[in-house]
Amino acid sequence: MTSEVIVMNKEAVAIAADSAATLTGEKIFKTNKIFTLSKYQPVGIMIYGSSQFIGIPWESVIKVYRKKLGKKKFKNLKDYCDDFIKFLETEKSVLLMNLDQRIENQINHFIYAFFSEIRERINQKITDKIEEEGQITLEKIQEITDRVINDFQNYCKEIGFPKSFSENDIQKLKTQHSGLVIKASEKVFEKLPINNKIDELSFIAFSGFIKLYIKDQMSGVVIVGFGENEIFPSYVEFITYGIINDSSRITGKDAKSINFETRASISAFAQGDVVETFMTGIAPDLRELYENTLPQIFDENHNKVVENLPIEESNKIDIDNKLKDINERLLKEFKKTVDIFKQDHFISPIMEIVAHLPKDELAEMAESLVNLTSFKRRVSTEMESVRGPFDVALISKGDGFIWVKRKHYFEPELNPQFQVNYFNEGIRSRRFWQWKNR
């Protein structure tokens, strides 16, 4: 998990991110989540969610794109986003090399892991039955096997699809990779009676791959900064699940920009609950609680009032409808009052200050909000899925992309060649131009 924050005003945009990368839900490593998208233009990029794109680290993907982009620039930030998406979808020489084989390997690995989990569940129930009765019949083994497979099938049916996926994707995978299910079932289940359950196992395998594995491969990408013709900063966000069935799965494109009406903005990505609490004065789970609980309380009291009225049943219907209208109006008025209070006492005062913050304090605020999320996780019983060190960058029209805080896996002072090589292409080009025009 991660926490990332963007704070913008007319002068600049500050971006901050933690370093936590979670492996298998327990082990946490440090990773980079903020990068320059261009070496020469005021544009950066942040990544959250999965650290890989179709099996390739995002850091490598971004640096390949950055090299290909070179000194090219676009009029609007959205154009950088469109060009980057086009690169993800068409860069066959690096990103899409052996893609079909890589996807097949991923599917095969998932099927073996998922079938092994089913096998363990069957074995456990067979063992429990033997301990209970001292023996077990072949008919009982068949019954247990069928029941466990049906349970997994129902489980896969209940899980929702990731955005941009549907039943058609499951059918396409079954058509292309049905042989993987047969091979895996023979090796994993061995002598268990599963011959009459191949269709169910096939559905479980490919439905689980789409709904569980692919869902975990979701990456959020945020491109932030200035286009050539833009005087104020903005960001564009999209979600990608990679490329499946020869189709790029990119959804949820969203954008926010600073202009003469919107003078300031604070946006959180991935884990944004603490930032929302800071901005609105109420925690999201508490807000959700009262929004769900109040209508239930109103309905329960309203039903009790109608039931206990000492009047004929035929007359209760009209009163019941009137009370429903009153309850609905009261709930709307309550929500409106709370929203106005949040806006007047929390959001607007904060935004007014952010609109006037100088560059250094923009960066400090972005870092503080990420640090606040980290602190909240540290002093709660939740897993510390947000932790430092924190990377912080500031992007302005005049100064470009400036690192305020940045972690390295090496000591920069011991590696001066790193700084030289970073702009190596530009140095060679300038020297050639000087030689050509001497």
PAMI-718745 format. One record per residue (C-alpha): x, y, z. Coordinates in steps of 0.25 Angstrom, whole numbers, padded with zeros to 4 digits, always signed. Example, Ala and Ser with C-alpha at 12.3 -4.5 7.8 and 13.67 -1.06 7.14 Angstrom:
// residues 2
+0049-0018+0031/+0055-0004+0029/
END
This chain:
// residues 438
+0000+0000+0000/+0004+0014-0001/+0000+0029+0002/+0003+0040-0008/-0001+0054-0008/-0002+0066-0018/-0003+0080-0013/-0005+0091-0024/-0007+0106-0025/-0004+0116-0036/+0011+0116-0034/+0015+0102-0033/+0011+0087-0030/+0017+0079-0019/+0017+0064-0019/+0020+0054-0008/+0020+0039-0006/+0024+0029+0004/+0034+0017+0001/+0026+0005+0006/+0024-0007-0003/+0016-0018+0002/+0020-0033-0002/+0010-0044+0001/+0002-0035+0011/+0013-0035+0021/+0027-0032+0017/+0030-0017+0014/+0041-0012+0005/+0045+0002+0001/+0042+0006-0013/+0042+0018-0022/+0028+0024-0026/+0032+0038-0031/+0039+0040-0044/+0042+0051-0055/+0035+0048-0067/+0044+0057-0075/+0058+0061-0073/+0056+0075-0079/+0041+0079-0076/+0033+0082-0063/+0026+0068-0063/+0026+0057-0053/+0019+0044-0050/+0015+0036-0038/+0011+0021-0037/+0002+0014-0027/-0003+0000-0026/+0005-0010-0033/+0019-0007-0035/+0020-0014-0049/+0013-0013-0062/+0011-0027-0069/+0023-0032-0061/+0032-0020-0063/+0036-0011-0052/+0029+0003-0054/+0043+0010-0051/+0049+0003-0064/+0036+0006-0072/+0037+0021-0069/+0052+0022-0071/+0050+0015-0085/+0039+0025-0088/+0047+0036-0083/+0059+0033-0092/+0049+0031-0104/+0043+0045-0101/+0056+0052-0100/+0054+0067-0102/+0040+0066-0108/+0030+0074-0102/+0015+0076-0102/+0005+0088-0102/-0003+0082-0091/-0001+0072-0079/-0012+0063-0084/-0004+0061-0097/+0008+0055-0089/-0002+0046-0082/-0008+0041-0096/+0006+0039-0102/+0010+0031-0089/-0002+0022-0091/+0001+0021-0106/+0015+0016-0102/+0010+0006-0092/+0000+0000-0103/+0010+0000-0115/+0024-0001-0110/+0027-0015-0115/+0042-0015-0115/+0042-0015-0100/+0029-0015-0092/+0021-0025-0101/+0033-0034-0104/+0028-0049-0102/+0015-0043-0096/+0007-0056-0100/+0017-0065-0093/+0018-0056-0081/+0003-0056-0079/+0002-0071-0081/+0012-0073-0070/+0005-0064-0061/-0008-0071-0063/-0001-0085-0061/+0005-0080-0048/-0008-0075-0043/-0016-0088-0047/-0006-0097-0040/-0006-0088-0027/-0022-0087-0027/-0024-0102-0030/-0014-0105-0019/-0022-0097-0009/-0035-0105-0014/-0027-0118-0012/-0023-0114+0002/-0037-0111+0006/-0042-0124+0001/-0031-0132+0008/-0034-0125+0021/-0049-0129+0020/-0046-0143+0017/-0036-0143+0029/-0047-0138+0038/-0057-0148+0033/-0047-0160+0035/-0044-0154+0049/-0059-0153+0052/-0063-0167+0047/-0050-0175+0046/-0052-0178+0031/-0057-0172+0018/-0064-0177+0006/-0061-0173-0009/-0075-0168-0010/-0072-0158+0002/-0059-0154-0004/-0067-0151-0017/-0077-0143-0009/-0066-0135-0002/-0059-0132-0014/-0071-0127-0022/-0076-0119-0010/-0062-0112-0009/-0061-0109-0024/-0075-0103-0024/-0072-0094-0012/-0060-0089-0019/-0069-0087-0032/-0079-0079-0024/-0068-0071-0018/-0063-0067-0031/-0077-0063-0036/-0079-0054-0025/-0066-0046-0027/-0068-0034-0036/-0060-0031-0048/-0049-0021-0049/-0053-0009-0057/-0053-0011-0073/-0054-0027-0071/-0066-0036-0073/-0070-0050-0075/-0065-0049-0089/-0051-0049-0084/-0053-0062-0076/-0058-0068-0089/-0046-0063-0097/-0036-0069-0087/-0044-0082-0087/-0043-0083-0102/-0028-0080-0102/-0023-0087-0090/-0032-0098-0087/-0020-0108-0088/-0014-0102-0075/-0026-0105-0067/-0025-0120-0071/-0010-0121-0068/-0011-0114-0055/-0023-0122-0050/-0016-0135-0054/-0004-0131-0046/-0010-0124-0034/-0022-0133-0031/-0015-0146-0035/-0025-0158-0032/-0036-0149-0026/-0050-0151-0034/-0050-0138-0042/-0053-0143-0056/-0068-0138-0056/-0063-0124-0050/-0054-0120-0061/-0064-0109-0066/-0065-0104-0052/-0050-0104-0050/-0048-0096-0063/-0058-0086-0059/-0051-0085-0045/-0037-0083-0051/-0040-0073-0062/-0050-0065-0053/-0041-0065-0042/-0029-0060-0051/-0038-0048-0055/-0044-0045-0042/-0033-0048-0032/-0020-0048-0039/-0022-0037-0049/-0029-0028-0039/-0016-0029-0031/-0009-0024-0043/-0016-0011-0043/-0006+0001-0044/-0010+0016-0042/-0002+0026-0051/-0002+0041-0048/+0004+0050-0058/+0006+0064-0052/+0013+0077-0056/+0011+0087-0067/+0009+0086-0082/+0017+0096-0091/+0005+0105-0093/+0000+0104-0078/+0003+0115-0068/-0004+0107-0056/-0001+0093-0052/-0010+0081-0053/-0010+0066-0052/-0016+0054-0060/-0019+0041-0053/-0022+0027-0060/-0023+0013-0055/-0017+0001-0063/-0018-0014-0061/-0008-0017-0072/-0011-0024-0085/-0021-0036-0086/-0027-0043-0098/-0019-0033-0107/-0026-0022-0101/-0021-0010-0092/-0028-0008-0079/-0028+0006-0076/-0039+0013-0068/-0043+0024-0059/-0036+0035-0066/-0038+0047-0057/-0032+0061-0057/-0031+0074-0048/-0025+0087-0051/-0022+0100-0045/-0029+0112-0052/-0034+0126-0048/-0046+0120-0041/-0039+0108-0034/-0027+0114-0028/-0023+0102-0019/-0024+0087-0019/-0021+0076-0009/-0022+0062-0015/-0018+0048-0008/-0016+0035-0015/-0017+0021-0010/-0019+0022+0005/-0026+0036+0006/-0034+0034+0019/-0025+0042+0028/-0024+0054+0017/-0039+0054+0016/-0040+0054+0031/-0031+0066+0032/-0038+0073+0021/-0053+0071+0025/-0051+0069+0040/-0058+0056+0040/-0052+0042+0037/-0058+0035+0025/-0062+0022+0033/-0069+0031+0043/-0076+0039+0032/-0080+0026+0025/-0086+0021+0039/-0095+0033+0041/-0099+0033+0027/-0104+0019+0028/-0109+0018+0042/-0117+0031+0042/-0127+0026+0031/-0129+0013+0039/-0132+0020+0052/-0142+0029+0045/-0149+0017+0038/-0149+0009+0051/-0155+0020+0059/-0165+0024+0048/-0170+0010+0047/-0172+0009+0062/-0180+0022+0062/-0189+0018+0051/-0191+0004+0058/-0195+0010+0071/-0204+0021+0066/-0218+0018+0072/-0225+0020+0058/-0231+0010+0047/-0221+0003+0038/-0227+0010+0026/-0223+0023+0031/-0209+0019+0035/-0204+0018+0020/-0206+0033+0018/-0198+0037+0031/-0188+0026+0027/-0185+0033+0014/-0185+0047+0020/-0175+0043+0031/-0166+0037+0020/-0166+0050+0013/-0162+0057+0026/-0151+0047+0029/-0145+0049+0015/-0146+0064+0016/-0139+0064+0030/-0128+0055+0025/-0125+0064+0013/-0125+0076+0022/-0116+0070+0032/-0106+0065+0021/-0106+0079+0015/-0104+0086+0028/-0092+0077+0031/-0086+0079+0017/-0087+0094+0019/-0081+0093+0032/-0069+0085+0027/-0067+0095+0015/-0068+0107+0024/-0060+0102+0036/-0050+0093+0029/-0048+0092+0014/-0049+0107+0010/-0040+0112+0021/-0029+0102+0017/-0031+0104+0003/-0030+0119+0005/-0016+0117+0012/-0011+0107+0001/-0015+0117-0010/-0004+0127-0004/+0007+0117+0001/+0021+0119-0005/+0028+0107-0012/+0035+0102+0000/+0023+0102+0009/+0015+0095-0002/+0026+0084-0002/+0025+0083+0014/+0010+0082+0014/+0010+0070+0004/+0021+0063+0012/+0013+0066+0025/+0000+0060+0020/+0008+0047+0016/+0015+0047+0029/+0002+0048+0036/-0004+0036+0029/+0009+0028+0033/+0008+0033+0048/-0007+0029+0048/-0003+0015+0043/+0008+0014+0053/+0000+0017+0066/-0012+0008+0062/-0014-0007+0061/-0013-0006+0046/-0001-0011+0038/+0009+0000+0036/+0006+0000+0021/+0011+0015+0020/+0025+0018+0024/+0037+0027+0021/+0046+0031+0016/+0038+0041+0008/+0041+0046-0006/+0037+0060-0008/+0037+0068-0021/+0033+0082-0026/+0029+0086-0040/+0028+0100-0045/+0028+0107-0058/+0041+0114-0057/+0049+0104-0049/+0044+0091-0054/+0045+0078-0046/+0052+0080-0033/+0055+0069-0023/+0053+0074-0009/+0055+0061-0002/+0060+0048-0010/+0065+0035-0005/+0076+0028-0012/+0080+0013-0012/+0094+0019-0013/+0102+0031-0008/+0102+0042-0018/+0115+0048-0014/+0122+0035-0017/+0116+0034-0031/+0118+0047-0038/+0117+0040-0051/+0102+0038-0048/+0099+0053-0050/+0108+0054-0062/+0101+0042-0069/+0087+0047-0066/+0089+0058-0076/+0099+0051-0084/+0091+0051-0097/+0089+0066-0096/+0103+0069-0093/+0107+0061-0106/+0097+0068-0114/+0102+0082-0109/+0116+0079-0112/+0112+0074-0126/+0105+0087-0129/+0117+0095-0124/+0126+0087-0133/+0117+0089-0145/+0115+0104-0143/+0130+0107-0139/
END
